[in-house]
């Protein structure tokens, strides 16, 4: 249990989650826009991928992208939009913000396109989902968090529903 110390005493605020799904994206080569006023910008097309979990499974459709920027502190800021087609035909919008940073050696491996152990880097996302399909209405009413790792073809996220 997590506690927050305040001037009124200790207030317990437990944060509970449960596994939702594992999302694996397959990326195309990035479009490098160069150094902009906010940092080094690139647009990375998402070719496809999958999402697998007991309540949410399907494939990532092509056409999504990550409008990423590496800021002056060396932090990669993610801004991703995807469309998921579930195993039973529902279409779900998935949007997430996130960040990735770590020690110089791990970041150099990532820059070279190598897979890096998730424990070597801070790679987190905050996905939101929305859909018109009533079978998945519960996604419209929940928040999620995810821990990422970089594989050869793209990222893989372990996503948890915040209860």
DSSP file (Angstrom, degrees, kcal/mol; ACC not computed):
  #  RESIDUE AA STRUCTURE BP1 BP2  ACC     N-H-->O    O-->H-N    N-H-->O    O-->H-N    TCO  KAPPA ALPHA  PHI   PSI    X-CA   Y-CA   Z-CA
    1    1 A X              0   0    0      0, 0.0     2,-0.4     0, 0.0    13,-0.1   0.000 360.0 360.0 360.0 137.3    0.0    0.0    0.0
    2    2 A X        -     0   0    0     11,-0.1    11,-2.3     2,-0.0     2,-0.4  -0.777 360.0-161.4 -94.5 137.1    1.2    3.5   -0.9
    3    3 A X  E     -A   12   0A   0     -2,-0.4     2,-0.5     9,-0.2     9,-0.2  -0.920   8.8-150.5-119.8 147.3    0.9    6.2    1.7
    4    4 A X  E     -A   11   0A   0      7,-2.2     7,-2.6    -2,-0.4     2,-0.5  -0.974  14.9-141.1-115.9 123.4    1.0   10.0    1.2
    5    5 A X  E     +A   10   0A   0     -2,-0.5     2,-0.2     5,-0.2     5,-0.2  -0.729  31.4 167.4 -85.3 124.9    2.2   12.0    4.1
    6    6 A X  E >   -A    9   0A   0      3,-2.3     3,-1.6    -2,-0.5    -2,-0.0  -0.763  53.6 -97.7-127.3 175.0    0.3   15.3    4.6
    7    7 A X  T 3  S+     0   0    0      1,-0.3     3,-0.1    -2,-0.2    -2,-0.0   0.697 125.7  54.3 -66.9 -16.9    0.0   17.9    7.2
    8    8 A X  T 3  S-     0   0    0      1,-0.4    -1,-0.3     3,-0.0     2,-0.3   0.351 123.4 -95.0 -95.9   4.8   -3.2   16.1    8.3
    9    9 A X  E <   -A    6   0A   0     -3,-1.6    -3,-2.3     2,-0.1     2,-0.5  -0.724  65.7 -26.0 116.1-167.6   -1.4   12.8    8.7
   10   10 A X  E     -A    5   0A   0     -2,-0.3     2,-0.5    -5,-0.2    -5,-0.2  -0.735  52.5-167.3 -89.6 128.7   -0.9    9.8    6.6
   11   11 A X  E     -A    4   0A   0     -7,-2.6    -7,-2.2    -2,-0.5     2,-0.4  -0.969  16.9-136.2-116.6 119.3   -3.5    9.1    3.9
   12   12 A X  E     +A    3   0A   0     -2,-0.5     2,-0.3    -9,-0.2    -9,-0.2  -0.605  25.9 173.3 -78.2 130.8   -3.4    5.7    2.2
   13   13 A X        -     0   0    0    -11,-2.3     2,-0.2    -2,-0.4   -11,-0.1  -0.693  12.5-167.4-133.0  80.2   -3.9    5.8   -1.5
   14   14 A X        -     0   0    0     -2,-0.3     2,-0.6   -13,-0.1   -11,-0.0  -0.460   9.6-149.0 -70.8 140.5   -3.4    2.3   -2.9
   15   15 A X        -     0   0    0     -2,-0.2     2,-0.4   148,-0.0    -1,-0.0  -0.951  17.8-171.5-109.5 116.5   -3.0    2.1   -6.7
   16   16 A X        +     0   0    0     -2,-0.6   147,-2.8     2,-0.0     2,-0.3  -0.883   7.4 172.7-111.8 140.2   -4.3   -1.2   -8.0
   17   17 A X  E     -B  162   0B   0     -2,-0.4     2,-0.3   145,-0.2   145,-0.2  -0.902  15.8-156.6-134.7 165.0   -4.0   -2.5  -11.5
   18   18 A X  E     -B  161   0B   0    143,-1.8   143,-2.7    -2,-0.3    -2,-0.0  -0.992  37.9 -92.2-141.1 146.5   -4.7   -5.6  -13.4
   19   19 A X  E     +B  160   0B   0     -2,-0.3   141,-0.3   141,-0.2    35,-0.1  -0.286  41.2 173.7 -58.0 134.9   -3.1   -6.9  -16.6
   20   20 A X  E     -     0   0B   0    139,-2.9    35,-0.6     1,-0.4    36,-0.4   0.797  52.7 -47.1-105.8 -55.4   -5.0   -5.8  -19.7
   21   21 A X  E     -B  159   0B   0    138,-1.5   138,-2.8    32,-0.2     2,-0.5  -0.986  40.8-109.0-170.9 166.6   -3.0   -6.8  -22.7
   22   22 A X  E     -BC 158  52B   0     30,-2.4    30,-2.1    -2,-0.3     2,-0.5  -0.975  32.1-160.9-111.6 120.3    0.4   -6.9  -24.4
   23   23 A X  E     -BC 157  51B   0    134,-2.3   134,-3.2    -2,-0.5     2,-0.5  -0.898   7.4-174.0-105.4 124.5    0.6   -4.6  -27.4
   24   24 A X  E     -BC 156  50B   0     26,-3.0    26,-2.4    -2,-0.5     2,-0.4  -0.980   6.9-162.4-121.1 122.3    3.4   -5.2  -30.0
   25   25 A X  E     - C   0  49B   0    130,-2.6     2,-0.5    -2,-0.5    24,-0.3  -0.820  11.0-149.2-107.4 143.7    3.9   -2.8  -32.8
   26   26 A X  E     - C   0  48B   0     22,-2.8    21,-2.4    -2,-0.4    22,-1.4  -0.959  24.9-158.2-109.1 122.7    5.7   -3.3  -36.1
   27   27 A X  E     - C   0  46B   0    126,-2.4    19,-0.2    -2,-0.5     2,-0.2  -0.689  10.5-143.4-106.1 152.1    7.2    0.0  -37.3
   28   28 A X  E     -     0   0B   0     17,-2.6     2,-0.1    -2,-0.3    -1,-0.0  -0.456  51.8 -64.8 -94.4 177.8    8.4    1.3  -40.7
   29   29 A X  E     -     0   0B   0     -2,-0.2    16,-0.5     1,-0.1    -1,-0.2  -0.399  63.1-110.5 -63.4 139.6   11.4    3.5  -41.2
   30   30 A X  E     - C   0  44B   0     14,-0.2     2,-0.7    -2,-0.1    14,-0.2  -0.366  12.9-129.5 -74.0 151.5   11.0    6.9  -39.5
   31   31 A X  E     - C   0  43B   0     12,-3.2    12,-2.5    -2,-0.1     2,-0.7  -0.911  27.5-147.6 -93.6 112.9   10.5   10.2  -41.4
   32   32 A X  E     - C   0  42B   0     -2,-0.7    10,-0.2    10,-0.2     8,-0.0  -0.753  20.2-178.8 -91.0 115.5   13.1   12.4  -39.7
   33   33 A X  E     -     0   0B   0      8,-1.9     9,-0.2    -2,-0.7    -1,-0.2   0.614  36.7-136.7 -88.4 -13.9   11.9   16.0  -39.7
   34   34 A X  E     - C   0  41B   0      7,-1.1     7,-2.6     2,-0.0     2,-0.7  -0.405  48.6 -14.6  92.9-168.3   15.1   17.3  -38.0
   35   35 A X  E     + C   0  40B   0      5,-0.2     5,-0.2    -2,-0.1     2,-0.2  -0.630  66.5 176.3 -79.2 112.1   15.7   19.8  -35.2
   36   36 A X  E >   - C   0  39B   0      3,-3.0     3,-1.1    -2,-0.7    -2,-0.0  -0.552  50.1 -90.8-103.6 174.0   12.5   21.8  -34.5
   37   37 A X  T 3  S+     0   0    0      1,-0.2     3,-0.1    -2,-0.2    -2,-0.1   0.761 129.1  45.1 -58.4 -23.4   12.0   24.4  -31.8
   38   38 A X  T 3  S-     0   0    0      1,-0.3     2,-0.3    33,-0.1    -1,-0.2   0.569 125.6 -81.8 -97.6  -8.7   10.8   21.6  -29.5
   39   39 A X  E <  S-C   36   0B   0     -3,-1.1    -3,-3.0    32,-0.1     2,-0.7  -0.895  73.0 -23.4 141.9-170.8   13.5   19.1  -30.3
   40   40 A X  E     -CD  35  70B   0     30,-2.1    30,-2.3    -2,-0.3     2,-0.3  -0.669  68.4-158.5 -79.0 111.4   14.5   16.4  -32.8
   41   41 A X  E     +CD  34  69B   0     -7,-2.6    -8,-1.9    -2,-0.7    -7,-1.1  -0.709  19.0 166.8-101.0 140.9   11.2   15.4  -34.4
   42   42 A X  E     -CD  32  68B   0     26,-2.6    26,-1.6    -2,-0.3     2,-0.5  -0.990  25.9-144.3-146.5 151.5   10.4   12.2  -36.3
   43   43 A X  E     -CD  31  67B   0    -12,-2.5   -12,-3.2    -2,-0.3     2,-0.6  -0.977  17.0-164.4-114.9 121.2    7.2   10.5  -37.5
   44   44 A X  E     -CD  30  66B   0     22,-2.6    22,-2.0    -2,-0.5   -14,-0.2  -0.910  13.0-140.5-110.9 110.0    7.3    6.7  -37.3
   45   45 A X  E     - D   0  65B   0     -2,-0.6   -17,-2.6   -16,-0.5     2,-0.6  -0.418  10.9-136.1 -67.9 141.9    4.7    4.9  -39.3
   46   46 A X  E     -CD  27  64B   0     18,-2.8    17,-1.4   -19,-0.2    18,-0.6  -0.897  17.2-172.7 -99.7 118.0    3.1    1.9  -37.7
   47   47 A X  E     -     0   0B   0    -21,-2.4     2,-0.3    -2,-0.6   -20,-0.2   0.793  56.1 -70.7 -80.5 -30.7    2.8   -1.0  -40.2
   48   48 A X  E     +C   26   0B   0    -22,-1.4   -22,-2.8    13,-0.1     2,-0.3  -0.963  55.2 164.4 168.8-156.4    0.9   -3.3  -37.9
   49   49 A X  E     -CE  25  60B   0     11,-0.5    11,-1.7    -2,-0.3     2,-0.3  -0.945  30.8 -90.0 143.5-163.2    1.2   -5.5  -34.9
   50   50 A X  E     -CE  24  59B   0    -26,-2.4   -26,-3.0    -2,-0.3     2,-0.4  -0.960   9.9-151.9-145.9 160.4   -0.9   -7.3  -32.3
   51   51 A X  E     -CE  23  58B   0      7,-2.1     7,-2.7    -2,-0.3     2,-0.4  -0.990  20.4-174.3-134.6 129.9   -2.6   -6.9  -29.0
   52   52 A X  E     +C   22   0B   0    -30,-2.1   -30,-2.4    -2,-0.4     2,-0.3  -0.980  22.1 121.1-134.1 122.6   -3.1  -10.0  -26.8
   53   53 A X        -     0   0    0     -2,-0.4   -32,-0.2   -32,-0.3   -33,-0.1  -0.970  67.2 -96.5-166.2 169.3   -5.0  -10.3  -23.6
   54   54 A X  S    S+     0   0    0     -2,-0.3     3,-0.1     1,-0.2   -33,-0.1   0.796 123.3  23.6 -67.2 -27.7   -7.9  -12.1  -22.0
   55   55 A X  S    S+     0   0    0    -35,-0.6     2,-0.4     1,-0.3    -1,-0.2   0.522 128.7  40.4-113.1 -10.0  -10.4   -9.3  -22.6
   56   56 A X        +     0   0    0    -36,-0.4     2,-0.3     2,-0.0    -1,-0.3  -0.911  65.9 146.5-145.6 111.3   -8.8   -7.5  -25.5
   57   57 A X        +     0   0    0     -2,-0.4    30,-2.5    -5,-0.2    31,-0.3  -0.998  19.7  90.6-146.5 148.8   -7.1   -9.2  -28.4
   58   58 A X  E     -EF  51  86B   0     -7,-2.7    -7,-2.1    -2,-0.3     2,-0.3  -0.976  63.2 -58.3 165.2-153.0   -6.7   -8.5  -32.1
   59   59 A X  E     -EF  50  85B   0     26,-2.8    26,-3.0    -2,-0.3     2,-0.5  -0.891  34.5-120.2-126.4 155.4   -4.4   -6.7  -34.6
   60   60 A X  E     -EF  49  84B   0    -11,-1.7   -11,-0.5    -2,-0.3    24,-0.2  -0.829  33.7-135.3 -91.2 125.9   -3.1   -3.3  -35.1
   61   61 A X    >   -     0   0    0     22,-2.8     3,-0.7    -2,-0.5    22,-0.4  -0.472  23.2-103.3 -79.4 152.3   -4.1   -1.9  -38.5
   62   62 A X  T 3  S+     0   0    0      1,-0.2   -15,-0.2   -15,-0.1    -1,-0.1  -0.351  95.4  64.9 -68.0 156.4   -1.6   -0.1  -40.7
   63   63 A X  T 3  S+     0   0    0    -17,-1.4    -1,-0.2     1,-0.4   -16,-0.1   0.238  70.0 116.2 113.4 -12.7   -1.9    3.7  -40.9
   64   64 A X  E <   -D   46   0B   0     -3,-0.7   -18,-2.8   -18,-0.6    -1,-0.4  -0.311  42.3-170.1 -78.4 170.6   -1.1    4.6  -37.3
   65   65 A X  E     -DG  45  81B   0     16,-1.6    16,-2.0   -20,-0.3     2,-0.5  -0.994  25.1-131.8-159.4 160.2    2.0    6.7  -36.4
   66   66 A X  E     -DG  44  80B   0    -22,-2.0   -22,-2.6    -2,-0.3     2,-1.3  -0.971  12.4-159.6-116.4 114.0    4.2    7.9  -33.6
   67   67 A X  E     +D   43   0B   0     12,-2.7     2,-0.2    -2,-0.5   -24,-0.2  -0.731  30.5 179.7 -91.9  86.4    4.9   11.6  -33.7
   68   68 A X  E     -D   42   0B   0    -26,-1.6   -26,-2.6    -2,-1.3     2,-0.4  -0.585  16.9-171.7 -95.9 150.3    8.0   11.4  -31.5
   69   69 A X  E     -DH  41  77B   0      8,-1.8     8,-3.3   -28,-0.2     2,-0.7  -0.997  16.8-146.3-139.6 135.7   10.3   14.2  -30.3
   70   70 A X  E     -DH  40  76B   0    -30,-2.3   -30,-2.1    -2,-0.4     6,-0.2  -0.908  28.4-149.4 -99.4 117.4   13.6   13.9  -28.5
   71   71 A X    >   -     0   0    0      4,-2.4     3,-2.3    -2,-0.7   -32,-0.1  -0.148  31.6 -89.2 -83.7 179.5   13.8   17.0  -26.2
   72   72 A X  T 3  S+     0   0    0      1,-0.3    -1,-0.1   -34,-0.2   -33,-0.1   0.734 126.1  57.8 -62.1 -23.7   16.9   18.9  -25.0
   73   73 A X  T 3  S-     0   0    0      2,-0.1    -1,-0.3     1,-0.0     3,-0.1   0.449 119.6-108.7 -85.1  -0.6   17.2   16.6  -22.0
   74   74 A X  S <  S+     0   0    0     -3,-2.3     2,-0.5     1,-0.3    28,-0.2   0.614  72.1 142.2  84.1  12.4   17.5   13.5  -24.3
   75   75 A X        -     0   0    0     26,-0.1    -4,-2.4    24,-0.0     2,-0.6  -0.772  47.6-138.6 -90.8 126.3   14.0   12.2  -23.4
   76   76 A X  E     -HI  70 100B   0     24,-2.6    24,-2.0    -2,-0.5     2,-0.5  -0.761  17.7-158.0 -83.5 119.1   12.0   10.7  -26.2
   77   77 A X  E     -HI  69  99B   0     -8,-3.3    -8,-1.8    -2,-0.6     2,-0.3  -0.886   7.7-150.6-102.2 125.0    8.4   11.9  -25.9
   78   78 A X  E     + I   0  98B   0     20,-2.3    20,-1.4    -2,-0.5     2,-0.2  -0.694  21.0 176.4 -97.7 145.3    5.9    9.6  -27.6
   79   79 A X  E     + I   0  97B   0     -2,-0.3   -12,-2.7    18,-0.2     2,-0.3  -0.761  22.7 174.5-146.2  95.5    2.6   10.7  -29.2
   80   80 A X  E     -GI  66  96B   0     16,-2.9    16,-2.1    -2,-0.2     2,-0.4  -0.813  20.5-173.4-116.8 142.5    0.9    7.7  -30.8
   81   81 A X  E     +GI  65  95B   0    -16,-2.0   -16,-1.6    -2,-0.3     2,-0.3  -0.999  17.3 165.6-132.1 132.1   -2.4    6.9  -32.5
   82   82 A X  E     - I   0  94B   0     12,-2.8    12,-2.5    -2,-0.4     2,-0.5  -0.924  30.2-135.8-137.8 160.0   -3.4    3.4  -33.6
   83   83 A X  E     - I   0  93B   0    -22,-0.4   -22,-2.8    -2,-0.3     2,-0.4  -0.994  20.5-159.1-118.3 128.1   -6.5    1.6  -34.7
   84   84 A X  E     -FI  60  92B   0      8,-3.1     8,-2.7    -2,-0.5     2,-0.6  -0.884   5.7-159.1-104.1 133.6   -7.0   -1.9  -33.3
   85   85 A X  E     -FI  59  91B   0    -26,-3.0   -26,-2.8    -2,-0.4     6,-0.2  -0.967  23.3-140.0-108.2 116.9   -9.3   -4.4  -35.0
   86   86 A X  E >   -F   58   0B   0      4,-2.7     3,-2.0    -2,-0.6   -28,-0.3  -0.177  25.6-101.7 -73.6 168.2  -10.3   -7.0  -32.4
   87   87 A X  T 3  S+     0   0    0    -30,-2.5   -29,-0.1     1,-0.3    -1,-0.1   0.729 124.6  48.2 -60.5 -22.6  -10.6  -10.7  -32.9
   88   88 A X  T 3  S-     0   0    0    -31,-0.3    -1,-0.3     2,-0.1   -30,-0.1   0.136 125.9 -95.6-109.2  19.3  -14.4  -10.3  -33.2
   89   89 A X  S <  S+     0   0    0     -3,-2.0     2,-0.2     1,-0.3    -2,-0.1   0.462  73.4 141.5  91.8   2.5  -14.3   -7.3  -35.6
   90   90 A X        -     0   0    0     43,-0.0    -4,-2.7    41,-0.0     2,-0.5  -0.517  43.3-138.5 -76.3 146.6  -14.6   -4.3  -33.4
   91   91 A X  E     -I   85   0B   0     -6,-0.2    41,-0.5    -2,-0.2    42,-0.4  -0.924  22.8-175.0-106.1 130.9  -12.6   -1.2  -34.2
   92   92 A X  E     -I   84   0B   0     -8,-2.7    -8,-3.1    -2,-0.5     2,-0.4  -0.989  20.6-137.9-130.6 129.0  -10.9    0.6  -31.3
   93   93 A X  E     -IJ  83 130B   0     37,-2.9    37,-1.9    -2,-0.4     2,-0.4  -0.709  21.7-169.6 -80.4 133.7   -9.0    3.9  -31.3
   94   94 A X  E     +IJ  82 129B   0    -12,-2.5   -12,-2.8    -2,-0.4     2,-0.4  -0.991   8.6 173.6-127.5 123.1   -5.9    3.7  -29.1
   95   95 A X  E     +IJ  81 128B   0     33,-2.5    33,-2.9    -2,-0.4     2,-0.4  -0.983   5.3 175.4-126.0 138.6   -3.9    6.9  -28.3
   96   96 A X  E     -IJ  80 127B   0    -16,-2.1   -16,-2.9    -2,-0.4     2,-0.3  -0.993  21.1-158.4-148.1 145.1   -1.0    7.1  -25.9
   97   97 A X  E     +IJ  79 126B   0     29,-0.9    29,-2.5    -2,-0.4     2,-0.3  -0.787  32.9 145.8-103.2 155.3    1.5    9.5  -24.7
   98   98 A X  E     -IJ  78 125B   0    -20,-1.4   -20,-2.3    -2,-0.3     2,-0.3  -0.974  32.8-129.1-170.2-177.5    4.7    8.3  -23.1
   99   99 A X  E     -IJ  77 124B   0     25,-2.2    25,-2.2    -2,-0.3     2,-0.4  -0.995   8.0-165.1-150.3 153.0    8.4    8.7  -22.6
  100  100 A X  E     +IJ  76 123B   0    -24,-2.0   -24,-2.6    -2,-0.3     2,-0.3  -0.992  23.7 140.8-140.3 130.2   11.6    6.8  -22.9
  101  101 A X  E     + J   0 122B   0     21,-2.1    21,-3.2    -2,-0.4     2,-0.3  -0.969   9.0 142.4-157.5 167.4   15.0    7.6  -21.4
  102  102 A X  E     - J   0 121B   0     -2,-0.3    19,-0.2    19,-0.2    18,-0.0  -0.981  51.6 -32.0 176.9-173.4   18.0    5.8  -19.9
  103  103 A X     >  -     0   0    0     17,-0.7     4,-2.3    -2,-0.3     3,-0.3  -0.238  62.6-107.1 -64.6 156.3   21.7    5.6  -19.5
  104  104 A X  H  > S+     0   0    0      1,-0.2     4,-2.2     2,-0.2     5,-0.2   0.844 116.5  52.8 -56.0 -40.6   23.8    6.5  -22.5
  105  105 A X  H  > S+     0   0    0      1,-0.2     4,-1.7     2,-0.2    -1,-0.2   0.910 111.4  45.7 -66.0 -40.7   24.9    3.0  -23.4
  106  106 A X  H  > S+     0   0    0     -3,-0.3     4,-2.1     1,-0.2    -1,-0.2   0.897 112.9  50.2 -67.4 -39.9   21.3    1.7  -23.5
  107  107 A X  H  X S+     0   0    0     -4,-2.3     4,-2.4     1,-0.2    -2,-0.2   0.855 108.0  53.6 -68.0 -33.5   20.1    4.7  -25.5
  108  108 A X  H  X S+     0   0    0     -4,-2.2     4,-1.4    -5,-0.2    -1,-0.2   0.887 107.7  50.9 -66.3 -38.5   23.0    4.2  -28.0
  109  109 A X  H  <>S+     0   0    0     -4,-1.7     5,-2.6     2,-0.2    -2,-0.2   0.917 111.1  48.4 -63.1 -42.8   21.8    0.5  -28.4
  110  110 A X  H ><5S+     0   0    0     -4,-2.1     3,-1.9     1,-0.2    -2,-0.2   0.919 108.6  53.1 -62.4 -43.6   18.3    1.8  -29.1
  111  111 A X  H 3<5S+     0   0    0     -4,-2.4    -1,-0.2     1,-0.3    -2,-0.2   0.801 105.6  55.2 -62.9 -28.3   19.6    4.4  -31.6
  112  112 A X  T 3<5S-     0   0    0     -4,-1.4    -1,-0.3    -5,-0.1    -2,-0.2   0.408 122.4-108.5 -84.4   2.6   21.4    1.5  -33.4
  113  113 A X  T < 5S+     0   0    0     -3,-1.9     2,-0.2     1,-0.3    -3,-0.2   0.666  71.1 143.4  82.3  17.1   18.1   -0.3  -33.7
  114  114 A X      < -     0   0    0     -5,-2.6    -1,-0.3    -6,-0.2     2,-0.2  -0.577  56.6-106.7 -91.0 153.0   18.9   -3.0  -31.2
  115  115 A X        -     0   0    0     -2,-0.2     2,-0.4    34,-0.0    36,-0.2  -0.564  37.7-160.2 -72.4 140.4   16.6   -4.6  -28.7
  116  116 A X  B     -K  150   0B   0     34,-1.4    34,-0.8    -2,-0.2     5,-0.1  -0.984  24.7-105.4-128.8 135.8   17.3   -3.4  -25.1
  117  117 A X    >   -     0   0    0     -2,-0.4     3,-2.1     1,-0.2     4,-0.4  -0.351  28.4-130.4 -57.9 131.8   16.2   -5.1  -21.9
  118  118 A X  G >  S+     0   0    0      1,-0.3     3,-0.8     2,-0.2     5,-0.2   0.740 104.3  64.9 -60.7 -23.6   13.3   -3.1  -20.4
  119  119 A X  G 3  S+     0   0    0      1,-0.2    -1,-0.3     3,-0.1    -2,-0.1   0.647  94.5  60.6 -75.0 -13.3   15.1   -3.0  -17.0
  120  120 A X  G <  S+     0   0    0     -3,-2.1   -17,-0.7   -14,-0.0     2,-0.3   0.647 108.5  40.2 -86.1 -15.5   17.8   -0.8  -18.5
  121  121 A X  E <  S-J  102   0B   0     -3,-0.8     2,-0.7    -4,-0.4   -19,-0.2  -0.884  76.2-119.9-133.3 160.2   15.5    2.0  -19.5
  122  122 A X  E     +J  101   0B   0    -21,-3.2   -21,-2.1    -2,-0.3     2,-0.4  -0.916  43.4 161.9 -97.5 112.8   12.5    4.0  -18.3
  123  123 A X  E     +J  100   0B   0     -2,-0.7    25,-3.3   -23,-0.2     2,-0.3  -0.880   8.7 158.2-140.1  99.6    9.9    3.4  -21.0
  124  124 A X  E     -JL  99 147B   0    -25,-2.2   -25,-2.2    -2,-0.4     2,-0.3  -0.928  16.7-171.3-130.6 148.4    6.3    4.2  -19.9
  125  125 A X  E     -JL  98 146B   0     21,-2.1    21,-2.2    -2,-0.3     2,-0.4  -0.929  18.4-150.0-134.2 160.6    3.0    5.0  -21.7
  126  126 A X  E     -J   97   0B   0    -29,-2.5   -29,-0.9    -2,-0.3    19,-0.2  -0.800  28.0-167.3-128.7  87.1   -0.5    6.1  -20.7
  127  127 A X  E     -J   96   0B   0     -2,-0.4    17,-0.9   -31,-0.2     2,-0.4  -0.481   8.4-166.8 -81.0 148.1   -2.9    4.6  -23.3
  128  128 A X  E     -J   95   0B   0    -33,-2.9   -33,-2.5    -2,-0.2     2,-0.3  -0.974   6.8-159.7-126.9 145.4   -6.5    5.7  -23.7
  129  129 A X  E     +J   94   0B   0     10,-0.6     2,-0.3    13,-0.4    13,-0.2  -0.924  10.8 177.3-124.0 147.7   -9.0    3.7  -25.8
  130  130 A X  E     +J   93   0B   0    -37,-1.9   -37,-2.9    -2,-0.3     2,-0.3  -0.982   6.9 164.1-149.0 147.4  -12.4    4.7  -27.3
  131  131 A X        -     0   0    0     -2,-0.3   -39,-0.1   -39,-0.2     9,-0.1  -0.989  38.8-141.7-155.2 154.7  -14.8    2.7  -29.5
  132  132 A X  S    S+     0   0    0    -41,-0.5     2,-0.5    -2,-0.3     5,-0.1   0.512  74.2 106.8 -93.0  -8.7  -18.4    2.8  -30.7
  133  133 A X    >   -     0   0    0    -42,-0.4     3,-1.8     1,-0.2    -2,-0.1  -0.602  64.4-149.0 -77.3 119.5  -18.7   -0.9  -30.3
  134  134 A X  G >  S+     0   0    0     -2,-0.5     3,-1.3     1,-0.3     4,-0.2   0.753  93.1  67.1 -62.3 -23.9  -21.0   -1.7  -27.3
  135  135 A X  G 3  S+     0   0    0      1,-0.3    -1,-0.3     2,-0.1     3,-0.2   0.758 109.9  36.7 -66.3 -22.3  -19.1   -4.9  -26.6
  136  136 A X  G X> S+     0   0    0     -3,-1.8     3,-1.9     1,-0.1     4,-0.5   0.058  76.4 121.2-117.6  23.6  -16.1   -2.9  -25.7
  137  137 A X  G X4  +     0   0    0     -3,-1.3     3,-1.4     1,-0.3     4,-0.4   0.807  65.0  71.6 -56.7 -30.4  -17.8    0.1  -24.0
  138  138 A X  G >4 S+     0   0    0      1,-0.3     3,-1.0    -4,-0.2    -1,-0.3   0.776  88.7  62.6 -58.8 -26.6  -15.8   -0.7  -20.8
  139  139 A X  G X4 S+     0   0    0     -3,-1.9     3,-1.0     1,-0.2   -10,-0.6   0.815  94.8  60.4 -68.2 -29.2  -12.7    0.6  -22.6
  140  140 A X  G << S+     0   0    0     -3,-1.4    -1,-0.2    -4,-0.5    -2,-0.2   0.653 107.0  48.0 -68.6 -14.5  -14.3    4.1  -22.9
  141  141 A X  G <  S+     0   0    0     -3,-1.0     2,-0.3    -4,-0.4    -1,-0.2   0.076 100.5  73.3-118.3  21.7  -14.5    4.2  -19.1
  142  142 A X    <   -     0   0    0     -3,-1.0   -13,-0.4   -13,-0.2     2,-0.3  -0.938  59.3-140.2-138.7 159.3  -11.0    3.2  -17.9
  143  143 A X  E     - M   0 162B   0     19,-0.5    19,-2.7    -2,-0.3     2,-0.3  -0.835  21.9-169.2-112.2 154.9   -7.4    4.4  -17.7
  144  144 A X  E     - M   0 161B   0    -17,-0.9     2,-0.3    -2,-0.3    17,-0.2  -0.948  11.5-159.0-141.3 160.7   -4.4    2.3  -18.3
  145  145 A X  E     - M   0 160B   0     15,-2.3    15,-3.4    -2,-0.3     2,-0.3  -0.944  13.8-163.0-134.1 156.8   -0.6    2.5  -17.9
  146  146 A X  E     -LM 125 159B   0    -21,-2.2   -21,-2.1    -2,-0.3     2,-0.5  -0.995  17.5-143.8-145.9 151.4    2.1    0.5  -19.7
  147  147 A X  E     -LM 124 158B   0     11,-1.8    11,-2.7    -2,-0.3     2,-0.3  -0.956  29.8-152.3-111.1 129.7    5.7   -0.5  -19.4
  148  148 A X  E     - M   0 157B   0    -25,-3.3     2,-0.3    -2,-0.5     9,-0.2  -0.659  17.0-174.5-106.3 157.9    7.6   -0.7  -22.7
  149  149 A X  E     - M   0 156B   0      7,-2.0     7,-2.6    -2,-0.3     2,-0.6  -0.974  26.6-122.1-140.3 153.3   10.5   -2.6  -24.1
  150  150 A X  E     -KM 116 155B   0    -34,-0.8   -34,-1.4    -2,-0.3     5,-0.2  -0.871  28.7-177.4-103.7 119.5   12.1   -2.2  -27.5
  151  151 A X        -     0   0    0      3,-2.7     3,-0.3    -2,-0.6   -35,-0.0  -0.497  44.6 -94.1 -99.9 176.4   12.3   -5.3  -29.7
  152  152 A X  S    S+     0   0    0      1,-0.2     3,-0.1    -2,-0.2    -1,-0.0   0.900 124.1  37.6 -60.1 -42.7   14.0   -5.5  -33.1
  153  153 A X  S    S-     0   0    0      1,-0.2  -126,-2.4  -127,-0.1     2,-0.3   0.605 130.1 -62.1 -87.9 -12.0   10.8   -4.7  -35.1
  154  154 A X  S    S-     0   0    0     -3,-0.3    -3,-2.7  -128,-0.2    -1,-0.2  -0.975  74.0 -33.8 156.9-168.9    9.3   -2.2  -32.7
  155  155 A X  E     - M   0 150B   0     -2,-0.3  -130,-2.6    -5,-0.2     2,-0.4  -0.436  36.7-158.0 -84.5 155.5    8.0   -1.7  -29.2
  156  156 A X  E     -BM  24 149B   0     -7,-2.6    -7,-2.0  -132,-0.2     2,-0.4  -0.999  12.5-162.2-129.1 131.0    6.2   -4.1  -27.0
  157  157 A X  E     -BM  23 148B   0   -134,-3.2  -134,-2.3    -2,-0.4     2,-0.8  -0.936  16.7-149.1-118.3 134.5    4.0   -2.7  -24.1
  158  158 A X  E     -BM  22 147B   0    -11,-2.7   -11,-1.8    -2,-0.4     2,-0.4  -0.893  30.3-160.5 -97.0 105.2    2.7   -4.6  -21.1
  159  159 A X  E     -BM  21 146B   0   -138,-2.8  -139,-2.9    -2,-0.8  -138,-1.5  -0.738  10.3-168.9-100.4 135.1   -0.5   -2.6  -20.4
  160  160 A X  E     -BM  19 145B   0    -15,-3.4   -15,-2.3    -2,-0.4     2,-0.3  -0.968  20.9-127.7-123.3 136.2   -2.4   -2.6  -17.2
  161  161 A X  E     -BM  18 144B   0   -143,-2.7  -143,-1.8    -2,-0.4     2,-0.6  -0.652  24.1-130.4 -76.0 133.0   -5.9   -1.3  -16.4
  162  162 A X  E      BM  17 143B   0    -19,-2.7   -19,-0.5    -2,-0.3  -145,-0.2  -0.791 360.0 360.0 -85.9 121.9   -5.9    1.1  -13.4
  163  163 A X              0   0    0   -147,-2.8  -146,-0.2    -2,-0.6    -1,-0.1   0.444 360.0 360.0 -85.9 360.0   -8.7    0.0  -11.1
